Amino acid sequence: MRKLSMSLSPKEIDRGIRYLQKYKKELNHKVLALVEALTNEGANIAKLQVRQLGAIYTGELESSITGIFNASTGIGVILAGAWYATAVEFGTGVVGENSPHPKPDGWNYDVNSHGESGWWYMNNKDGIFHWTKGMPSRPFMYNTVKELEKQYTKVAREVFGRD
């Protein structure tokens, strides 16, 4: 942070006030730039997590991930728009229950009581019936949060270091 030195004359105090007003405006812009940078980085991390966790079947989940930043509200959101994103994140069925999400609060496994019997489902992409006992949790969004927590200081230094 820059230092401001001044004497206590009215002219110097006015100069100090103008400096602080300018600094406040710059700070607001940099905070918005930080939120935008973290939103974009988070979307990239989430896509990478989908690949690293092997959650690629059709590519729809990865391509549905986007970072949305609203400059007027200062809010950034990382969105996974595929209809089955929650099932991938938390897992399903008896397999998911045996390999649960790190924070499964409110998520119920095997809600249809299929247990070890599993169930059949029609895959609309290939038109074939498939049998499953569920799938393990692949917490791509949870991992994204954890990775952003590690990186936010570095990203903030980059953003705030810009002129």
Buried (B, 14 or more C-beta within 10 A) or exposed (E): EEEEEEEEEEEEEEBBEEEEEEEEEEEEEBBBBBBBBBBBBBBBBBBBBBEEBEBEEEEBBBEBBBBEBEEEEEEBEBBBEBEBBEBBBBBBBBBBBEBBBEEBEEBEBBEEEBEEEBBEEEEEEEEEEEEBBBBBBBBBBBBBBBBBEEBBEEBBEEBBEEE
